[in-house]
Each structure stands twice: as structure tokens, then as C-alpha cells.
């Protein structure tokens, strides 16, 4: 199973938002949906690049390997500081750990 982490601080923040007056249930639903989408996109991209890179190595395609490795590193760079989800002034950041 792939390793990723949802920051405990983020879960605490969502819990606090849910237990206090503030965002409506619709806003919380939107934030949860954004979180699930971001985690899914990250997992899919990471898995696909890893499979494609492994295949390029198996067939000895150095050019394809280099291209895929650069693109893979760009994706990892996009997620290295986490992704912030926001809705009507409420936000939280999902941290992706390696």
C-alpha cells in the first residue's frame, strides 16, 4: 500500500471547525471532497509514473526514463509543501509524506 499522510493537525482543524459555529455542513462536505480528490490525484499520478518509469528501465529506454523522471519530480515538487483546500474563507493543508 502506498504511504501518504493526512496531517493530524489538519484533522484536528476540521474537527474544531465541525464542532464550532462557523462553516456550514455544505462547506465541510466541500472541504472533505477536495481533500479526497487531492489525495486520489496524488496517489494516481505517483503510481502511474512509478509504473511507467519501471517499464522504461525494463526495456532500456533511457530517453523515456529521463523524461518520465523529470515529470515525476515535478509532480512530487507540486505536492512537497502540501496542498491547501479552501472554501468560503475556510481552509486546511494536506501534507503528503514520503
Secondary structure by P-SEA (a helix, b strand, c coil): cbbbbccaaaaaaaaaaaacccccaaaaaaaaaaaaaaaaaaaaaaaaaaaaaaaaaaaccaaaaaaaaaaaaaaaaaaccbbbbbccccbbbbbbcc
